[in-house]
Amino acid sequence: MLILISDAFDKSLPQKLSVYGEVTDDKSRLGEADVVLIRSKTKATKEYIDSAPNLKLIIRGGVGMDNIDKEYCKEKGIIAVNTPKSSAIAVAELAFALMISVPCHIPFYDGTMKKGEWQKSVKRTELYGKTLCLLGMGNIARKVAERAKAFGMRVVAYDKYVETSEFAEMMSLEDAVKDADYISMHLPYTPETDKMVNASLIAKMTKHPVIINTGRGKCVDENDVAEALKSGALSWFCTDVYSSEPPASDNPLLSCENVTFTPHVGANTVENLLRIGEEVYETIGKLKEEGKI
């Protein structure tokens, strides 16, 4: 069995996986590969899959699987899975770091201090007592909720597929965002969530909230968010994800001042790469034992 590591994983993974067969990062050997490991960079399109006639398994190291043509995999009898549990802490910590950086004015203070300015007149606000709305209530959102409650925040949430949760008050989409001070997005990208955060939804937000997106860039209408930032309907936007990555030079968010950007690094912690590797190892072992690969 040939295992192709197509994207960046922990350096210890090839040796760990060698018990299952040959391991390579030589992408020119895609045509020989039985198993392909990808993250967000590699796009497992129909054309990509057709270039791998021996392919039996694709593992996406991370949560989102919108870079895999899952329907075509199903048609071809190829197993496509992710590592849903491994990234929860890493992404939740980034989401929370982005959220807390806004009321603490950390980008502003840092930038002005480096210019030799002493801007003590700009006052911070607190997360304590504020309302956090979670869009999506999966593994990552639950970790964010735990941290928010530790900060004394009220947590509400919307998830079409979750009726009740011990981590948040579940509401309709409109009710969840209505009185939110902060909104943290943890949605998969589907036709249903495409541009879910748009001008219509923003108009229902009464508190000019801060939005943090560590989920999927296409769940946001970037033009509508940019307009809302400029009008004051939104006070700030933090994002780790974009409609195209890296963002195109004409992305309207790049011209907004009240935005914090990170380059899709939510899952990129040393600890998480190790967890992803463990989950990959266990997945291959289980499927091999079951005779599926």
VOGUMAR-276545 format. One line per field, with one value per residue (C-alpha): residue number from 1; residue in three letters; x, y, z. Coordinates in steps of 0.05 Angstrom, whole numbers, plus 5000, padded with zeros to 4 digits. Each point is the difference from the previous one (the first is absolute). Layout:
BEGIN
nr [NUM,...]
rest [ALA,...]
u [X,...]
v [Y,...]
w [Z,...]
END
This chain:
BEGIN
nr [1,2,3,4,5,6,7,8,9,10,11,12,13,14,15,16,17,18,19,20,21,22,23,24,25,26,27,28,29,30,31,32,33,34,35,36,37,38,39,40,41,42,43,44,45,46,47,48,49,50,51,52,53,54,55,56,57,58,59,60,61,62,63,64,65,66,67,68,69,70,71,72,73,74,75,76,77,78,79,80,81,82,83,84,85,86,87,88,89,90,91,92,93,94,95,96,97,98,99,100,101,102,103,104,105,106,107,108,109,110,111,112,113,114,115,116,117,118,119,120,121,122,123,124,125,126,127,128,129,130,131,132,133,134,135,136,137,138,139,140,141,142,143,144,145,146,147,148,149,150,151,152,153,154,155,156,157,158,159,160,161,162,163,164,165,166,167,168,169,170,171,172,173,174,175,176,177,178,179,180,181,182,183,184,185,186,187,188,189,190,191,192,193,194,195,196,197,198,199,200,201,202,203,204,205,206,207,208,209,210,211,212,213,214,215,216,217,218,219,220,221,222,223,224,225,226,227,228,229,230,231,232,233,234,235,236,237,238,239,240,241,242,243,244,245,246,247,248,249,250,251,252,253,254,255,256,257,258,259,260,261,262,263,264,265,266,267,268,269,270,271,272,273,274,275,276,277,278,279,280,281,282,283,284,285,286,287,288,289,290,291,292,293]
rest [MET,LEU,ILE,LEU,ILE,SER,ASP,ALA,PHE,ASP,LYS,SER,LEU,PRO,GLN,LYS,LEU,SER,VAL,TYR,GLY,GLU,VAL,THR,ASP,ASP,LYS,SER,ARG,LEU,GLY,GLU,ALA,ASP,VAL,VAL,LEU,ILE,ARG,SER,LYS,THR,LYS,ALA,THR,LYS,GLU,TYR,ILE,ASP,SER,ALA,PRO,ASN,LEU,LYS,LEU,ILE,ILE,ARG,GLY,GLY,VAL,GLY,MET,ASP,ASN,ILE,ASP,LYS,GLU,TYR,CYS,LYS,GLU,LYS,GLY,ILE,ILE,ALA,VAL,ASN,THR,PRO,LYS,SER,SER,ALA,ILE,ALA,VAL,ALA,GLU,LEU,ALA,PHE,ALA,LEU,MET,ILE,SER,VAL,PRO,CYS,HIS,ILE,PRO,PHE,TYR,ASP,GLY,THR,MET,LYS,LYS,GLY,GLU,TRP,GLN,LYS,SER,VAL,LYS,ARG,THR,GLU,LEU,TYR,GLY,LYS,THR,LEU,CYS,LEU,LEU,GLY,MET,GLY,ASN,ILE,ALA,ARG,LYS,VAL,ALA,GLU,ARG,ALA,LYS,ALA,PHE,GLY,MET,ARG,VAL,VAL,ALA,TYR,ASP,LYS,TYR,VAL,GLU,THR,SER,GLU,PHE,ALA,GLU,MET,MET,SER,LEU,GLU,ASP,ALA,VAL,LYS,ASP,ALA,ASP,TYR,ILE,SER,MET,HIS,LEU,PRO,TYR,THR,PRO,GLU,THR,ASP,LYS,MET,VAL,ASN,ALA,SER,LEU,ILE,ALA,LYS,MET,THR,LYS,HIS,PRO,VAL,ILE,ILE,ASN,THR,GLY,ARG,GLY,LYS,CYS,VAL,ASP,GLU,ASN,ASP,VAL,ALA,GLU,ALA,LEU,LYS,SER,GLY,ALA,LEU,SER,TRP,PHE,CYS,THR,ASP,VAL,TYR,SER,SER,GLU,PRO,PRO,ALA,SER,ASP,ASN,PRO,LEU,LEU,SER,CYS,GLU,ASN,VAL,THR,PHE,THR,PRO,HIS,VAL,GLY,ALA,ASN,THR,VAL,GLU,ASN,LEU,LEU,ARG,ILE,GLY,GLU,GLU,VAL,TYR,GLU,THR,ILE,GLY,LYS,LEU,LYS,GLU,GLU,GLY,LYS,ILE]
u [5000,5026,4981,5010,5005,4979,4999,5036,4993,5044,5069,4993,4941,5037,5038,4937,4961,5057,4971,4943,5043,5043,4992,5019,4990,5017,4937,5022,4983,4926,4983,5029,4969,4950,4992,5007,5006,4980,4985,4971,5051,4987,4934,4974,4958,4973,5062,5046,4964,5002,5075,5004,4971,5024,4969,4959,5002,5006,5011,4991,5042,4952,4925,4973,4994,4978,5067,4979,4950,4964,4946,5051,5039,4936,4987,5071,4997,5053,4995,5006,5005,5026,5030,4943,5022,5074,4994,4948,5047,5047,4945,4960,5061,5012,4926,5003,5067,4971,4937,5036,5050,4945,4973,5071,5022,5063,5014,4989,5043,5055,5002,4999,5052,5047,4990,5021,4929,4969,4925,4973,4937,4972,4961,4992,4934,4989,4973,4968,4925,4998,4961,5036,4962,5028,4981,5008,5004,5051,5065,5035,4940,4992,5072,4988,4937,5039,5051,4947,4963,5065,5003,4930,4966,4930,5003,4945,5004,4968,5009,4947,5017,5006,4937,5029,5069,5032,5049,4952,4928,4978,4959,4978,5052,4966,4989,5072,5032,4950,5030,5070,5061,5046,4985,5049,4990,5012,4960,5017,4995,4937,4949,4958,5055,5026,5003,4957,5028,4975,4967,4932,5026,5044,4938,4970,5060,4984,5067,5049,5037,5070,5001,5055,5004,5045,4953,4994,5010,4943,4950,5008,4980,5064,4971,4942,5046,5047,4941,4975,5068,5003,4930,5009,4948,5058,5053,5056,5013,5054,5012,5047,4965,4982,4958,5064,5067,5043,4949,4999,5028,4930,4970,4958,5020,5071,4979,4966,5035,4961,5021,5049,5030,5036,5023,4956,5042,4945,5023,5075,5024,5056,4954,4944,5044,5019,4927,4983,5056,4973,4930,5026,5040,4939,4954,5046,5010,4926,4982,5057,4976,4930,5027,4975,5069]
v [5000,5069,5059,5069,5058,5057,5058,5021,4952,4988,4976,4938,4974,4965,4955,4986,4980,4957,4939,5002,5005,5048,5074,5056,5075,4996,5027,4972,4931,5017,4948,4945,5022,4957,5053,5075,5047,5072,5062,5064,5013,4939,4999,4930,5017,4951,5011,4988,4936,4976,5008,4948,4934,4960,5048,4968,5053,5075,5028,5074,5020,5050,5012,5031,4954,5050,4990,4928,4979,4953,4980,4979,4962,4963,4985,4972,4960,5043,5012,5074,5018,5056,5005,5037,4997,5018,5073,5023,5030,5033,5035,5018,5033,5042,5020,5022,5036,5039,5016,5025,5041,5046,5029,5000,5042,4957,5015,5075,5003,4959,5042,5068,4979,4981,5070,5030,5019,4992,4991,4990,5041,4942,4959,4924,4964,4931,4934,4989,5005,5005,4953,4953,4968,4937,4983,4924,4957,4947,4979,5067,5043,4960,5015,5074,4997,4970,5056,5054,4976,5001,5074,5011,5007,4980,4949,4991,4959,4980,4933,4970,4930,5013,5012,5003,5007,5002,5052,5053,5024,4975,5049,5016,5034,5068,4996,4977,5058,5054,5021,4971,5042,4948,4948,4942,4959,4925,4978,4950,5026,4973,5029,5017,5038,5036,5075,4987,5063,5053,5068,4971,4963,5059,5045,4956,5012,5056,5008,5012,4937,4974,4939,4947,4950,4939,4955,5010,5064,4987,5000,5076,5049,5039,5059,5006,4994,5054,5047,4986,5015,5066,5019,4979,4945,4954,5027,4951,4937,4949,4946,4941,4977,5031,4987,4986,4986,5038,5057,5033,5071,5027,4967,5057,4983,5020,5072,5001,5027,4964,4930,4950,4949,4934,4954,4938,4976,4976,4928,5016,4985,4952,4961,4997,4973,4944,4986,5000,4950,4955,5002,4986,4940,4973,5010,4962,4945,4991,5000,4952,4953,5003,4982,5065,5021]
w [5000,4981,5044,4969,5049,4955,5050,5064,5058,5061,4980,5043,4959,4943,5047,5040,4937,4973,5036,4949,4937,4961,5017,4952,4991,4926,4967,4932,5028,5009,4946,5044,5066,5038,5055,4995,5059,4989,5039,4970,4944,4957,4964,4988,4939,4949,4957,5060,5018,4928,5003,5056,4972,5061,5050,5056,5055,5008,5070,5011,5059,5032,5001,4935,4940,4947,4964,4985,4947,5048,4951,4948,5054,5017,4927,4993,5064,5033,5075,5019,5073,5044,5070,5034,5073,4994,4981,5050,5052,4951,4960,5063,5031,4937,4997,5072,4991,4942,5040,5062,4959,4977,5066,5026,4939,4995,4926,5012,5063,4969,4937,5036,5051,4943,4972,5067,5020,5070,4986,5071,4983,4958,5050,4998,5010,5031,4976,5069,4996,4924,4955,4953,4942,4970,4929,4998,5062,4983,5036,4990,5019,5065,5018,4987,5043,5058,4997,4993,5061,5040,4981,5026,4933,4981,4943,4948,4936,4935,4967,4955,5024,5075,5040,5070,5029,5068,4973,4973,4995,4932,4959,4929,4957,5004,5076,5012,4964,5021,5067,4992,5018,4967,4947,4989,4936,4999,4939,4946,4929,4966,4951,5061,5036,4938,5018,5061,5032,4952,5000,5017,5062,5021,4999,5055,5046,5050,5036,4942,5020,4989,4954,5002,4944,5009,4961,4925,4961,4951,5057,5000,4946,5001,4963,5049,5060,4972,4990,5071,5029,4963,5021,5073,4997,5021,5047,4982,4958,5016,4949,4990,4936,4933,4939,4962,5033,5004,4993,4932,4996,4986,5062,5029,5072,4985,4995,5068,5061,5054,4980,5029,4952,5010,4943,5013,5058,5046,5000,4995,5070,5016,5047,4949,4944,5048,5016,4926,4988,5055,4971,4930,5027,5036,4940,4952,5051,5011,4926,4985,5055,4972,4930,4969,4975]
END
